[in-house]
Amino acid sequence: MVPAGSCGSTASRGRSGASGIGLSPQAQLRSADGAGLTVRVSPCRYGADVDVNHHLTPDAQPPFSRRLTSLVVCPLYISAAYHNLQCFKLLLQAGANPDFNCNGPVNTQGFYRGSPGCVMDAVLRHGCEAAFVSLLVEFGANLNLVKWESLGPESRGRRKVDPEALQVFKEARSVPRSLLNLCRVAVRRALGKYRLHLIPSLPLPDPIKKFLLYE
């Protein structure tokens, strides 16, 4: 899945092979050909899964599920690689896991040597602007997963980090997060991503509902 262009109704880049017509919500989110993609807003709003399902079969359960060993199949990673902030935010609002964007187990030890170890790591490596980092912080990403000090000089030299983004990351990791933000993350996780689209129907004041929806 390669998010690019506008997410307003259909985002595409390169060839226009993936139209998403007749596909399930999940398929519409993931449908793509070699260089094109369809990402639709409606599936996200109605509870489609925005995390990668890495099970061998749809019904497979641990220990029969495969472990994620690369972020390159993850929608958040790809939208960051294309610097598509609109799609990146849409996926997070819809409940995408801000650390690995994956359902099921993750095997970070199996990641390719020198490859990003989490979504935040990928955002920084790809030189994304500070807004990407801020979004991950707001949506509760684990900042301790970024282990740059363990990389060799060669790996560090290949990075094209945005200075402002790096500064935002360092500041976020050096100070405790606000109780307000932690509460929002906790409430959203308690609801679960499949129920986030029901927040507008909760018997709560509109400002609180918008706060929970990051609107």
C-alpha positions in Angstrom: 0.0 0.0 0.0 1.6 3.3 -1.1 -0.3 6.3 0.0 0.3 9.3 -2.2 -1.6 12.3 -3.4 -4.9 13.4 -1.7 -6.8 11.2 0.7 -10.0 13.2 0.2 -11.7 10.3 -1.7 -9.0 8.5 -3.7 -5.3 8.9 -3.5 -3.1 7.7 -6.3 0.4 7.9 -7.6 2.0 6.6 -10.7 -0.3 4.1 -12.5 -4.0 4.2 -11.7 -4.5 0.5 -11.6 -6.1 0.3 -8.1 -9.5 1.8 -8.2 -10.9 -0.1 -5.2 -14.3 -0.6 -6.9 -16.2 -3.5 -5.5 -13.6 -4.2 -2.8 -14.3 -4.6 0.9 -13.3 -1.7 3.2 -10.1 -3.5 4.2 -9.3 -4.3 0.5 -9.9 -0.7 -0.5 -7.4 0.4 2.1 -4.7 -2.0 0.9 -5.4 -2.3 -2.8 -2.5 -1.3 -4.9 -0.5 -2.3 -8.0 3.2 -1.8 -8.4 3.2 2.0 -8.3 -0.4 3.0 -7.6 -2.8 3.0 -4.7 -6.3 3.6 -3.5 -6.9 5.0 -0.1 -10.5 5.9 0.8 -11.7 8.0 3.7 -15.0 6.1 4.2 -13.4 2.7 5.2 -11.4 4.4 7.9 -14.5 6.1 9.2 -16.5 2.9 9.4 -14.0 0.7 11.2 -11.8 -0.8 8.5 -8.6 -2.3 9.9 -5.7 0.2 9.3 -3.0 -2.1 10.7 -1.2 -4.8 8.7 -2.7 -8.3 9.4 0.3 -10.6 9.1 -1.5 -13.9 9.8 -0.9 -16.8 7.5 -4.7 -17.1 7.0 -7.5 -14.8 8.1 -8.4 -17.2 10.9 -4.9 -18.1 12.0 -4.2 -17.5 15.7 -0.9 -17.5 17.6 1.4 -19.4 17.6 0.4 -20.0 13.9 0.7 -16.4 12.9 3.8 -14.9 11.2 5.7 -12.2 13.0 6.2 -8.9 11.3 9.8 -8.6 10.2 9.7 -5.4 8.1 7.9 -2.1 8.2 7.8 -1.7 4.4 4.4 -3.5 4.2 2.9 -1.0 6.7 0.6 1.8 5.5 2.1 4.3 8.0 5.6 3.5 6.9 4.7 4.0 3.2 2.8 7.2 3.7 5.8 8.5 5.6 8.2 7.4 2.8 6.0 9.4 0.4 5.9 12.3 2.9 2.1 12.2 2.7 1.0 13.9 5.9 -2.7 13.8 5.2 -2.8 10.0 4.8 -0.5 9.6 7.7 -2.8 11.5 10.0 -5.9 9.8 8.6 -4.5 6.4 9.5 -3.6 7.4 13.0 -7.0 8.9 13.6 -8.5 5.6 12.4 -6.6 3.8 15.1 -3.4 2.6 13.4 -0.7 1.4 15.8 1.8 4.3 16.0 4.7 2.0 16.8 4.5 -0.9 14.3 1.2 -0.4 12.4 0.6 -4.1 12.7 -1.8 -6.7 14.2 -0.2 -9.6 16.0 3.4 -10.3 17.0 6.4 -8.2 15.9 9.9 -9.6 15.6 12.2 -6.6 15.7 15.2 -9.0 15.9 14.2 -10.2 12.5 14.2 -6.8 10.9 16.9 -6.3 8.2 20.1 -4.8 9.6 20.0 -1.1 9.5 16.3 -0.9 8.7 13.9 1.2 10.8 12.9 -0.4 14.1 9.6 1.3 14.4 7.4 3.9 12.6 9.1 6.9 14.5 12.5 5.6 13.4 11.3 5.4 9.8 9.8 8.9 9.9 13.1 10.4 11.1 15.2 8.3 8.6 13.1 9.4 5.7 13.6 13.1 6.5 9.9 13.7 7.2 8.9 17.1 8.5 8.4 17.8 12.2 4.6 17.4 11.9 5.0 13.6 11.4 6.9 13.4 14.6 4.4 15.5 16.5 1.6 13.3 15.3 3.3 10.1 16.5 3.9 11.7 19.9 0.3 12.8 20.2 -1.0 9.4 19.3 1.1 7.7 22.0 4.1 6.3 20.1 6.8 4.7 22.3 9.8 7.0 21.9 12.1 4.6 23.6 11.9 2.2 20.6 14.2 4.5 18.6 17.7 3.0 19.2 19.9 5.2 17.1 22.8 5.1 19.5 23.1 1.4 18.6 23.7 2.0 14.9 27.1 2.1 13.3 28.7 5.2 11.6 27.8 3.9 8.2 24.1 3.7 9.0 24.1 7.1 10.7 25.7 8.7 7.6 22.9 7.4 5.3 20.1 9.2 7.2 18.6 12.4 5.9 17.0 13.6 9.1 15.0 16.9 9.1 16.7 19.0 11.8 13.4 20.4 13.1 11.9 16.9 13.3 14.9 15.6 15.2 14.6 18.5 17.7 10.9 17.8 18.2 11.7 14.1 18.9 14.5 14.9 21.3 12.3 17.4 23.2 9.4 14.9 23.4 11.7 12.2 24.8 13.3 14.5 27.4 10.1 15.6 29.1 7.0 13.7 30.5 3.9 13.8 28.3 1.0 15.8 29.5 -1.7 14.0 31.6 -4.3 15.3 29.1 -2.6 13.6 26.2 -2.0 10.4 28.2 -5.7 10.2 29.1 -6.8 10.7 25.5 -4.5 7.9 24.4 -5.7 5.6 27.2 -9.4 6.2 26.4 -8.8 5.5 22.7 -6.9 2.3 23.4 -9.6 1.2 25.8 -12.3 1.7 23.1 -10.2 -0.1 20.6 -9.7 0.9 17.0 -12.8 -0.9 15.8 -15.0 1.3 17.9 -13.4 4.7 17.4 -15.9 5.6 14.6 -18.6 5.3 17.3 -17.2 8.2 19.4 -19.5 10.8 17.7 -22.5 8.9 19.1 -21.3 8.9 22.7 -23.3 11.0 25.2 -20.5 13.4 25.7 -20.1 17.2 25.0 -19.0 17.9 21.4 -15.6 19.4 22.5 -14.7 16.1 24.3 -15.7 14.0 21.3 -13.6 16.2 19.0 -10.7 15.9 21.4 -10.9 12.1 21.4 -11.0 12.2 17.6 -8.1 14.5 17.2 -10.2 17.0 15.4 
